[in-house]
Amino acid sequence: MSQNAQTQPLPGDAEQLSKLLELELVQKRVQWQQLKQRKKSLRSLAILFLFVIFAGGLVGYFFVFNRVNEERQNRPVTTSNR
């Protein structure tokens, strides 16, 4: 019997219930926005990380290519005397 009385809202409680639901929705909206911002930050960091890896590979390739090119130019020319 006491459970029945607790589950039925009183006529004056409709406005209070409405305010509580609105408050809960506002809290959920803030939580969703925080999660969205965190996801956006992680996505930005991932793209930045890939860019740094790609740029590092290009710089490494450039140095290796220059080194090989210098060695090729500094190689003594061998002539055969026949």
Buried (B, 14 or more C-beta within 10 A) or exposed (E): EEEEEEEEEEEEEEEEEEEEEEEEEEEEEEEEEEEEEEEEEEEEEEEEEEEEEEEEEEEEEEEEEEEEEEEEEEEEEEEEEE
